[in-house]
């Protein structure tokens, strides 16, 4: 699950700076994903992590969209096990 989630976050590239520039942020979000099942709560974490690192604003709606995809990956992994 973690590899899929990290790959999704890298492909997201919210600041259009290249997918290889988000390793720390992706790791922080995936760590938070372990304990969060609510898309809005995860979206707030995503927004906070990325805005803190890059000092740029991300619309909350964009964060919600990616959070739904991440939670889908999480629950898909749970069903496989």
C-alpha positions in Angstrom: 0.0 0.0 0.0 2.7 2.5 0.9 4.5 2.2 -2.4 1.2 2.8 -4.3 0.3 5.7 -2.1 3.8 7.3 -2.5 3.7 6.8 -6.3 0.3 8.4 -6.5 1.5 11.4 -4.4 4.5 11.8 -6.6 2.4 11.7 -9.8 0.1 14.3 -8.3 2.8 17.0 -8.5 0.6 19.9 -7.1 3.3 22.6 -7.8 4.4 21.3 -11.2 8.1 21.0 -10.1 8.6 17.4 -11.1 7.5 14.2 -9.4 10.9 13.6 -7.8 10.7 16.6 -5.5 8.1 15.3 -3.0 9.8 12.5 -1.2 9.5 14.0 2.3 6.0 15.2 1.9 4.8 11.9 0.5 6.3 10.0 3.4 4.6 12.4 5.9 1.3 12.0 4.2 1.5 8.2 4.0 2.5 8.0 7.7 -0.7 10.1 8.5 -2.7 7.9 6.2 -2.1 4.9 8.4 -4.3 6.4 11.1 -6.8 8.4 9.1 -9.9 7.1 7.3 -11.7 10.4 6.8 -11.0 12.1 3.5 -11.5 15.6 4.8 -9.1 15.0 7.8 -6.5 13.5 5.5 -6.9 16.4 3.0 -6.2 18.9 5.8 -3.0 17.0 6.6 -2.0 17.0 3.0 -2.6 20.7 2.7 -0.7 21.5 5.8 2.3 19.3 4.9 2.7 20.6 1.4 2.1 24.2 2.2 4.6 24.1 5.1 7.3 22.6 2.8 6.8 24.8 -0.2 5.1 27.9 1.3 2.5 27.8 -1.4 -1.2 27.5 -1.1 -3.1 24.4 -2.4 -6.9 24.6 -2.8 -8.6 22.3 -0.2 -10.6 20.7 -3.0 -7.4 19.5 -4.7 -6.3 17.9 -1.4 -9.7 16.3 -0.9 -9.6 14.8 -4.4 -6.2 13.2 -3.8 -7.2 12.1 -0.3 -10.1 10.0 -1.7 -7.7 8.2 -4.0 -5.2 7.5 -1.1 -8.0 6.2 1.1 -9.2 4.0 -1.8 -5.7 2.5 -2.0 -5.6 2.0 1.7 -8.9 0.1 1.8 -8.1 -1.9 -1.3 -4.9 -3.1 0.4 -7.0 -4.1 3.5 -9.3 -6.1 1.3 -6.5 -8.0 -0.3 -5.0 -9.1 3.0 
